Amino acid sequence: MLQDLVIRLDTITDPAVVAFLGEHLAQMRTITSCAESMHALDVDELRAPEVTMWTMWSGDEVVASGALKDLGDGHGELKSMRTAPQHTRRGLASKMLAHILFEAEQRGFQRVSLETGAEDFFAPARKLYAANGFTECEPFGSYVPDSNSVFFTRALT
């Protein structure tokens, strides 16, 4: 059972967070059919100055994560959205997404975009983004068209 949930700004130094993110990368490698189509950031990339990372905790357990990468010109990219497999379908991703969108607005971003997989595994994520005002779009930033990827964007007010 989940205890009170807390979202923390994260510097990715806690071993539990490093392990959680490592599990994310390992899972993405097994699901994504083509290595060139896997765009998850590793721990070092998540520590880059243009990336802000948050983790959600229940007691001493990391239960979700999400990051916002500043692409410049008021455009942010959602990265590393993950819910611990044993805690899916409990609204944690929705809470993390709402937190990140609020932070993006507070920072003056005008748009947030993301890339997610086209595989069936990612269907719940695509549904979450669509339910939260994201619409499919063309590749952005350094992305190129890829049949294994779906791109979304949302304007912020």
Helices and strands as residue ranges (DSSP letters): E 5-10, H 15-31, G 35-37, H 43-46, E 51-58, E 61-72, E 75-83, G 85-87, H 92-106, E 111-117, G 120-122, H 123-131, E 135-136, E 149-155
